[in-house]
Amino acid sequence: MAHEEKLPSELTEEILSRVPPSSLVRFTAVSKQWNALLHDKTFIKNHKTTFQFILTTKSKIYSVSIDPKIDVCELTLDVPSLESKIPKILVDCNKLIVCAMERGFIVWNPCLRQSRWIEQDSNQKQLKSLGIGYNSSGSYKIVSGGPRKEEYYTNYLWKIHDLTSNKWKDGELESNGKRPILHTKSCVSLNGDLYWLVYASEANRVYYVYKFDYSKEHFFRFCDLPYRMEHSMDALVLREFEGDRFSLLKQSYATKRIEVWVSKYKINNEGVKWIMFMEVSSPNLPYLVDIVRSQPSYFIKDKRLVVCSCDKTGRAWIYVFGGNSLISKTRIDYVVESWPSHYTFSPSLVPVPRAQRLAKSY
């Protein structure tokens, strides 16, 4: 029998860190060493980040990967009796997905097929935004926001759910009591904390970044943007960049010019300095905000901008930009229903906190 040589552990770890999470799950049965490695917190944290899109229609959930080619797969929620249900809101935060359902939330990792059901707070009847993050001790918490009936647009009721204690509590706004208006339902997660694009009022649409600090359980104004919106159909989307920085996508409705700005340094408690990352101003660019005013979803890969948005007929497209031009555009024909909601998603090996499969019906 030929002698079987083993790769050095460092090389094995480096190779596995580049394998997509959905494929790594199958490797847990290879050996005890591999199983231990794939559950190691440091390995999970350092695993190379990849991005996909998730599209939801009235009846289906899809994942759309682009590397090495565009591939569409149908997903189902891993909660008994809710497999066929479609989330009202879906957010990718800290490498987990949070889904807002009819009477609660699902914390979900589709790669691991893990999920957990969270009952909605009885005082929060309507929901406009949510996210999941963690504090300095690693305790995960859901933040959800919805309008109070008497002040629908300006006064939100924010709730915090601790996944360890399984209890809800009220969130606190900054001490001056100002209540900004959310630009979109989506938030950005960095280092456990959550960030939203907001503006001061309908009469004063000056945009800035609003932060929820999980360690202090406190909302406050974090930083300003490098420009302001000039038209209600402008694209304006905040995302994470390289794991610890911001990226900001803007498209002018008047000129179709696309700009991507990034924070120059890692995000911490100090000020943010924005720098131009790329711009695209070539002819025949698509509008990235659709006629129902849904903002595009995007990520940056190898100095290229990858965007998902719908055209004027409601069909979903994937656009790839680079070198001041539109490199490619692909219609997602597999998704036959029009006007799907779309989200950016980072597949991961992060386990759902206290994950459990439910036998209860809803």
C-alpha positions as CSV (number, residue, x, y, z in Angstrom):
1,M,0.0,0.0,0.0
2,A,1.4,3.4,-1.0
3,H,2.3,5.7,1.9
4,E,-0.3,8.4,2.3
5,E,1.2,11.8,2.9
6,K,-0.8,14.4,4.9
7,L,-0.8,18.0,4.1
8,P,0.5,20.4,6.8
9,S,-2.4,21.6,9.0
10,E,-1.8,25.2,8.1
11,L,-2.1,24.4,4.4
12,T,-5.2,22.3,5.0
13,E,-6.8,25.2,6.9
14,E,-5.9,27.7,4.2
15,I,-7.4,25.5,1.4
16,L,-10.6,24.9,3.4
17,S,-10.9,28.6,4.2
18,R,-11.5,29.2,0.5
19,V,-14.1,26.6,0.0
20,P,-17.8,27.9,0.0
21,P,-19.6,27.2,3.2
22,S,-22.3,25.2,1.5
23,S,-19.7,22.7,0.3
24,L,-17.8,22.7,3.6
25,V,-20.8,21.4,5.5
26,R,-20.3,18.0,3.8
27,F,-16.7,17.8,5.0
28,T,-17.5,17.5,8.7
29,A,-17.7,13.7,8.3
30,V,-14.2,13.4,6.8
31,S,-12.4,13.2,10.1
32,K,-12.6,14.4,13.7
33,Q,-9.9,17.0,13.0
34,W,-11.8,18.5,10.1
35,N,-15.1,18.5,12.1
36,A,-13.3,20.3,14.9
37,L,-11.7,22.8,12.5
38,L,-15.0,23.6,10.8
39,H,-16.6,24.4,14.2
40,D,-13.7,26.4,15.4
41,K,-14.7,30.0,16.1
42,T,-11.4,31.4,14.7
43,F,-11.7,29.4,11.5
44,I,-15.3,30.6,11.1
45,K,-14.4,34.2,11.7
46,N,-11.4,34.1,9.2
47,H,-13.2,32.1,6.5
48,K,-13.0,34.0,3.2
49,T,-16.2,36.0,2.6
50,T,-18.2,35.4,-0.5
51,F,-21.5,37.1,-1.5
52,Q,-24.7,36.0,-3.1
53,F,-28.1,37.5,-3.6
54,I,-31.4,36.2,-2.2
55,L,-34.6,36.9,-4.1
56,T,-38.0,36.5,-2.6
57,T,-41.3,36.4,-4.6
58,K,-44.9,35.9,-3.4
59,S,-44.3,32.1,-3.3
60,K,-40.5,31.3,-3.5
61,I,-37.1,32.1,-2.0
62,Y,-34.0,31.8,-4.3
63,S,-30.3,32.2,-3.8
64,V,-28.3,33.6,-6.7
65,S,-24.5,33.1,-6.8
66,I,-22.3,34.6,-9.6
67,D,-19.0,32.8,-9.2
68,P,-17.9,31.2,-11.4
69,K,-21.2,31.6,-13.2
70,I,-24.7,32.8,-12.3
71,D,-26.5,29.9,-10.5
72,V,-30.0,30.1,-9.1
73,C,-31.2,27.7,-6.4
74,E,-34.5,27.5,-4.6
75,L,-34.4,27.7,-0.8
76,T,-36.9,26.8,1.9
77,L,-37.1,28.0,5.5
78,D,-35.9,25.3,7.9
79,V,-38.8,25.6,10.3
80,P,-41.6,23.0,10.3
81,S,-44.9,24.3,9.0
82,L,-43.2,27.5,7.8
83,E,-41.2,26.0,4.9
84,S,-43.6,27.4,2.3
85,K,-44.0,30.9,4.0
86,I,-42.3,34.0,2.6
87,P,-40.6,36.6,4.9
88,K,-42.0,40.1,4.9
89,I,-38.5,41.4,5.6
90,L,-35.2,39.6,5.2
91,V,-31.9,41.0,6.5
92,D,-28.4,39.6,6.3
93,C,-26.6,40.6,9.5
94,N,-23.3,39.3,11.0
95,K,-23.4,36.3,8.6
96,L,-26.9,35.2,9.8
97,I,-30.3,35.9,8.2
98,V,-33.2,37.3,10.1
99,C,-36.7,36.9,8.6
100,A,-39.7,38.9,9.7
101,M,-42.8,36.6,9.5
102,E,-46.4,37.1,10.3
103,R,-46.1,36.7,14.1
104,G,-42.4,36.6,14.8
105,F,-38.9,36.2,13.5
106,I,-36.7,33.4,12.2
107,V,-33.0,33.5,12.7
108,W,-31.6,31.4,9.9
109,N,-28.4,30.0,8.3
110,P,-29.4,28.3,5.1
111,C,-25.9,26.8,4.6
112,L,-26.1,24.9,7.9
113,R,-29.9,24.4,7.6
114,Q,-30.2,25.8,11.1
115,S,-33.0,28.1,12.3
116,R,-34.7,29.4,15.4
117,W,-38.2,30.9,15.9
118,I,-38.6,34.1,18.0
119,E,-42.0,35.2,19.1
120,Q,-42.8,38.9,18.3
121,D,-43.2,41.3,21.1
122,S,-46.9,41.8,21.8
123,N,-46.5,45.7,21.8
124,Q,-45.0,45.9,18.4
125,K,-47.8,45.4,15.9
126,Q,-46.0,46.8,12.8
127,L,-42.5,46.3,11.6
128,K,-40.3,48.4,9.3
129,S,-36.8,47.3,10.1
130,L,-34.7,44.7,11.9
131,G,-31.3,43.3,12.4
132,I,-29.2,41.0,14.5
133,G,-25.9,41.6,16.2
134,Y,-23.9,40.9,19.3
135,N,-22.3,42.6,22.3
136,S,-18.7,42.4,23.6
137,S,-19.4,39.1,25.3
138,G,-20.7,37.5,22.1
139,S,-24.4,37.5,23.2
140,Y,-26.7,37.8,20.1
141,K,-29.6,40.2,20.1
142,I,-32.3,41.1,17.6
143,V,-33.3,44.8,17.1
144,S,-36.7,45.5,15.5
145,G,-38.3,48.9,14.8
146,G,-41.9,49.7,13.9
147,P,-44.0,52.9,13.9
148,R,-46.3,54.0,16.7
149,K,-49.8,54.5,15.4
150,E,-50.0,58.2,16.5
151,E,-46.8,59.2,14.8
152,Y,-46.4,56.8,11.9
153,Y,-43.5,58.3,10.0
154,T,-41.4,59.9,12.8
155,N,-41.8,58.0,16.0
156,Y,-40.6,54.4,16.0
157,L,-41.0,51.8,18.8
158,W,-37.6,50.0,19.0
159,K,-37.4,46.6,20.7
160,I,-34.4,44.4,21.6
161,H,-34.6,40.7,22.0
162,D,-31.8,38.8,23.8
163,L,-31.4,35.4,22.3
164,T,-29.9,34.0,25.5
165,S,-32.6,35.1,27.9
166,N,-35.3,35.0,25.3
167,K,-36.8,38.3,26.5
168,W,-37.7,41.6,24.9
169,K,-36.9,45.1,26.2
170,D,-37.2,48.7,24.9
171,G,-34.4,50.3,22.9
172,E,-33.1,53.8,23.8
173,L,-32.7,56.7,21.4
174,E,-30.0,59.3,21.8
175,S,-30.6,61.6,24.7
176,N,-31.9,64.6,22.7
177,G,-34.9,62.4,21.6
178,K,-34.5,63.0,17.9
179,R,-36.2,60.3,15.8
180,P,-34.8,60.1,12.3
181,I,-36.7,58.5,9.4
182,L,-35.3,55.3,7.9
183,H,-34.2,55.4,4.3
184,T,-34.7,51.7,3.8
185,K,-35.6,48.6,5.9
186,S,-32.1,47.2,5.5
187,C,-29.2,47.8,7.9
188,V,-25.5,47.1,7.8
189,S,-23.7,45.0,10.4
190,L,-20.0,45.6,11.4
191,N,-18.2,44.2,14.4
192,G,-21.6,43.2,15.9
193,D,-23.2,46.6,15.7
194,L,-25.9,47.8,13.3
195,Y,-26.0,50.9,11.1
196,W,-28.9,52.5,9.1
197,L,-29.1,55.2,6.5
198,V,-31.6,57.8,7.8
199,Y,-32.6,61.4,7.3
200,A,-33.8,64.1,9.6
201,S,-37.3,64.9,8.2
202,E,-39.3,65.0,5.0
203,A,-38.5,68.7,4.8
204,N,-34.8,68.2,5.5
205,R,-33.6,65.2,3.6
206,V,-30.0,65.4,4.8
207,Y,-28.8,61.8,5.1
208,Y,-26.5,60.3,7.8
209,V,-25.6,57.0,9.4
210,Y,-27.4,56.0,12.5
211,K,-25.8,53.4,14.8
212,F,-27.1,50.9,17.4
213,D,-24.3,50.0,19.9
214,Y,-25.0,46.5,21.2
215,S,-22.8,46.8,24.2
216,K,-24.6,50.0,25.4
217,E,-28.0,49.1,23.8
218,H,-28.1,52.7,22.5
219,F,-29.0,54.4,19.2
220,F,-27.1,57.6,18.1
221,R,-26.0,59.6,15.1
222,F,-22.7,58.1,13.9
223,C,-21.4,59.9,10.8
224,D,-22.5,62.0,7.8
225,L,-22.4,61.0,4.1
226,P,-20.1,62.4,1.5
227,Y,-23.1,63.8,-0.5
228,R,-26.8,64.1,-0.4
229,M,-29.7,62.8,-2.5
230,E,-30.9,65.1,-5.3
231,H,-33.9,63.2,-6.4
232,S,-36.3,60.7,-4.8
233,M,-35.3,58.1,-7.5
234,D,-31.5,58.4,-6.8
235,A,-29.9,55.1,-5.6
236,L,-28.4,55.3,-2.2
237,V,-27.3,52.1,-0.4
238,L,-24.9,51.4,2.5
239,R,-23.0,48.1,2.7
240,E,-20.0,46.7,4.5
241,F,-16.7,46.6,2.6
242,E,-13.8,44.2,3.3
243,G,-15.4,43.1,6.6
244,D,-14.6,46.2,8.6
245,R,-15.4,49.3,6.5
246,F,-18.4,51.0,4.8
247,S,-19.2,51.2,1.1
248,L,-21.8,53.5,-0.3
249,L,-23.4,53.2,-3.7
250,K,-25.1,56.2,-5.3
251,Q,-26.7,56.6,-8.7
252,S,-27.9,59.9,-10.0
253,Y,-31.4,59.7,-11.5
254,A,-30.7,62.7,-13.7
255,T,-27.4,61.5,-15.2
256,K,-27.4,57.7,-14.4
257,R,-23.8,58.2,-13.2
258,I,-22.8,55.6,-10.6
259,E,-20.4,56.3,-7.7
260,V,-19.1,54.0,-5.0
261,W,-17.5,55.5,-2.0
262,V,-15.7,53.6,0.8
263,S,-14.5,54.6,4.3
264,K,-10.7,55.0,4.2
265,Y,-10.1,53.4,7.5
266,K,-11.7,50.6,9.6
267,I,-14.9,51.6,11.3
268,N,-14.4,52.3,15.0
269,N,-15.8,55.0,17.4
270,E,-13.9,57.8,15.6
271,G,-14.9,59.8,12.6
272,V,-15.4,58.4,9.1
273,K,-13.3,59.6,6.2
274,W,-14.9,58.8,2.8
275,I,-12.9,58.2,-0.4
276,M,-14.0,57.6,-4.0
277,F,-13.6,53.9,-4.9
278,M,-15.0,53.8,-8.4
279,E,-17.3,55.6,-10.8
280,V,-19.2,54.6,-13.9
281,S,-20.5,57.2,-16.3
282,S,-20.6,55.3,-19.6
283,P,-23.6,55.6,-22.0
284,N,-26.7,53.3,-21.7
285,L,-26.4,52.6,-18.0
286,P,-29.5,51.0,-16.4
287,Y,-31.5,52.7,-13.7
288,L,-30.8,50.9,-10.5
289,V,-33.9,52.1,-8.6
290,D,-37.0,50.6,-10.1
291,I,-40.3,52.3,-10.7
292,V,-41.6,51.1,-7.3
293,R,-38.6,52.9,-5.8
294,S,-36.9,49.7,-4.4
295,Q,-33.2,50.4,-3.9
296,P,-30.7,48.0,-5.5
297,S,-28.7,45.3,-3.7
298,Y,-25.0,45.1,-4.4
299,F,-21.6,43.9,-3.3
300,I,-18.0,44.6,-4.4
301,K,-15.8,41.7,-5.7
302,D,-12.3,42.0,-7.1
303,K,-12.7,45.8,-7.8
304,R,-16.0,45.2,-9.6
305,L,-19.4,46.3,-8.6
306,V,-22.1,43.6,-8.8
307,V,-25.7,44.8,-8.6
308,C,-29.1,43.2,-8.5
309,S,-32.2,45.2,-9.4
310,C,-35.4,45.0,-11.4
311,D,-36.2,46.6,-14.7
312,K,-39.4,48.6,-15.6
313,T,-41.3,45.3,-16.2
314,G,-40.3,43.8,-12.8
315,R,-37.8,41.3,-14.1
316,A,-34.6,40.8,-12.0
317,W,-31.2,41.5,-13.5
318,I,-27.6,41.0,-12.4
319,Y,-25.3,43.8,-13.6
320,V,-21.5,43.8,-13.3
321,F,-19.6,47.1,-13.5
322,G,-15.9,47.8,-13.7
323,G,-13.4,50.0,-15.5
324,N,-15.9,52.8,-15.9
325,S,-18.3,50.6,-17.9
326,L,-21.0,48.0,-17.7
327,I,-19.2,44.7,-18.2
328,S,-22.2,42.3,-18.3
329,K,-25.9,42.1,-17.6
330,T,-27.9,38.9,-17.1
331,R,-31.7,38.6,-16.7
332,I,-32.7,36.0,-14.0
333,D,-35.2,34.0,-16.1
334,Y,-35.4,31.2,-13.5
335,V,-37.2,33.6,-11.2
336,V,-40.5,33.8,-13.2
337,E,-42.5,36.0,-10.9
338,S,-42.2,39.7,-11.4
339,W,-41.0,42.3,-8.8
340,P,-39.0,40.0,-6.5
341,S,-37.5,41.6,-3.4
342,H,-33.7,41.2,-3.4
343,Y,-31.0,41.2,-0.7
344,T,-27.3,40.7,-0.4
345,F,-26.3,37.6,1.5
346,S,-22.9,36.3,2.8
347,P,-23.0,32.5,3.2
348,S,-21.2,31.4,6.4
349,L,-20.5,28.7,9.0
350,V,-21.8,30.8,11.9
351,P,-24.2,28.7,13.9
352,V,-27.6,30.0,14.8
353,P,-27.5,30.9,18.5
354,R,-29.2,28.1,20.5
355,A,-30.4,26.7,17.2
356,Q,-33.3,24.3,17.4
357,R,-35.8,22.6,15.1
358,L,-39.4,23.2,16.0
359,A,-42.2,20.7,15.9
360,K,-44.8,23.3,16.9
361,S,-47.3,24.5,14.3
362,Y,-48.1,28.2,13.7
